[in-house]
Amino acid sequence: MTTEKESYIQSLYAERLGGGKFGKEQKVYKFEKIKRAKRAALAAHPGAELIDFGVGEPDEMAYPDVVHALQREAEKPENRGYADNGIQEFKDAAARYLWKIYGVGGIDPDIEVLHGIGSKSVLAMIPAVFINPGDITLMTVPGYPIMATHTRWYGGDVVNLPLREENLFLPDLDSLAPDVKKRTKLLYINYPNNPTGAGATNSFFEKVVRFAKENSIVVVHDAAYAALTYSSKPLSFLAVPGAKDVGVEIHSLSKAFNMTGWRLAFVAGNNKVIAGFGNVKDNYDSGQFKAIQKAGVYALDHPEITNEITAKYERRLRAMSSALTELGFNSKMPAGTFYLYVKIPKGVKNGRTFSDAEEFSEFLITEKLISTVPWDDAGSYVRLSATFESKGKADEQRVLEEFRKRMGELQFEF
Ligand SMILES: Cc1ncc(COP(=O)(O)O)c(C=O)c1O
């Protein structure tokens, strides 16, 4: 009986999900492969410790003061209802934050800021504002693919801009053909960049503004990691003259304040982009819980929280990077984010060779119970995240030592 039901529903899936083939594809995707390799390795070595450098989110709770702010606000009757397109206090706090951390002044919280239920959801909605069938979104790869997915769902096309080491992981905007530039409506950039850890420069942002103006393109700068920088001060696209004429920037509380599960972000910049986004958003959700937005105000007003978080990642990243360098990897401290991005070795002495990063990543899990994320979009690299769990600083040292030891048992060839 149920088979009959299943069969007609199977035939109703939209083409954007693969139509009738949805859920039946044999292809196993990267993250699923890694999960399977992880499960198999743990089953083969019961009780062994997995060193998990594969996670893309903070390993700790939000700070107690932020949690207490939420507790207080959650009890207030005035916070119970729909938040629609957001409360004024959060928009005001966002404008203050942009000024305090990034030196971005002149943001009008009434028309140039809106909140989002995480930056993922903002990125998912922006194509709805601009993309008609045949329009192009430029996406940097490797990267966070949400805007590409939704561009395709609206019938648009995606053109990838590879991020290569020799180009400091910045996209080559000069490489685009005139026809592509003509059809392009959106450019997605993300700095500090996931997964490469690269930072942008003022001159790159200036070039982006010129490029956008010359070609009538909307820039979307995903600043999810913007506050997590190591050797230089946090940089905002909006700090560059003219940026507000061409685009918006999305900030998230997920990584800068250990608030991934809370789902809170804001988008700021060009008022026409913000107005379009507000219209789409209003048709998708009814806003984040006001108590969460008010706790978010507390967080944005306490950027010293981010400084503490950054200090921890910096300590871990330096240790991870120096261990990799000792083993022969070409590993550098990232400009920002909590990721190291290193080129894979050719193989191990008298043993395996690796044809791509997926193979190398699977090998590390299977042989050494070390989890990483492989990227094969523009060269073969693995991403190692400094967000592994530990029970305090001493335990952190132990995990890092264990990483060093296990990796040292493999003789890599480059
Ligand atoms: C580059 C990038 N953008 C956006 C996000 C999503 O962040 P949020 O938690 O604000 O939705 C992530 C999360 O990993 C990310 O890596």
The ligand as a Gaussian input file, in Angstrom:
#p B3LYP/6-31G(d) Opt

LIG

0 1
 C       31.422000      31.233000       4.716000
 C       30.236000      30.975000       5.558000
 N       29.167000      31.763000       5.413000
 C       28.060000      31.576000       6.143000
 C       27.974000      30.549000       7.063000
 C       26.706000      30.359000       7.819000
 O       26.744000      31.002000       9.013000
 P       25.440000      31.238000       9.878000
 O       25.589000      30.396000      11.079000
 O       25.421000      32.704000      10.175000
 O       24.260000      30.844000       9.054000
 C       29.063000      29.694000       7.247000
 C       28.980000      28.579000       8.194000
 O       29.772000      27.710000       8.266000
 C       30.219000      29.918000       6.470000
 O       31.283000      29.127000       6.586000

